[in-house]
Amino acid sequence: MSPKKYLMKNAQIVVLFLIGAVLTVIGALFKITHERKDWTSFFLIIGMTFEAVAGILMLLKLFKKNKNKSDSFLDS
């Protein structure tokens, strides 16, 4: 199998990042309002993990070697 099959599409990466951003904002709001401490840390950790994974996938997609030079980053 080629490595191209393992990379996610741009829209999927953006959705992963947005889910992480929403979870992080929810966790931050819970922290500000001093809600239950176990859930606030959970939302923050999971949200930031989603954002980190999305960032790493986006960097891998940006810097991978592309044999077809006419294909643009935004085309995938």
N, C-alpha and C positions, 0 to 999 in steps of 0.2 A: 504494500500500500504506500502511496505517496504521502509525504508530510502535509501536502496541501489539504488532504481530507480531514486532518486532525485540527486545523485551525477553524475558529468560528468565523461567521460572517460579521461584518461591521455592525449590523443592526442587532445581532445577538449580544455583542460586546457592549453596545450602548445600553441595552435593556438590563444587562447584568450590572453595569455601573449605576443606572438609575435605581434599581432595587437596593443596591448598597447605600446610595445617597438617602433614599427614603428611610431605610432602617437607621442610618446614622442620625438623621434629623429627629426621628422619633425617640431614639435613645438620649439625644441631647436635651430634648424637651422634657423627658422624664427626669433627667438629672437636674434641670433647672427647677422643676416643681418639687423635687425631693420625694419622688415616688419610690416604690419598692426597689431596693438596691439590686436585688438579684436580676430583675428584668432589665434594668437600665444598662448594666454592664453587658448583658447578653446582646441587646440590640446594638450597642456601640461596637462590640467586638465582631459580631457577624456582619454588620454593615460595612465596617472598614475592611474586613477580609474580602467581601465581595468587590469593593472598590479596588483593592490591591490586585486581586486576580484579574479584574477587567483591565487595569492599567498594564499589567505584565503581558496579557494577551494582545493588547493593542500595540505595545512596543515590539513584541515578537512579529506581529503582522506587518508593522512598519519597516522593520529592518531585515526581514527575510529576503533572501536572494530570489529575485524573480527572473526567470529565463526569458519571458516575454516582456520586453521593455515597453511595449505600447500599453500594457495593462496598468492602469492607475490604481492608487490606493482607494479612491472613492468609488471605483467601478465594482468592487467586490461586495 
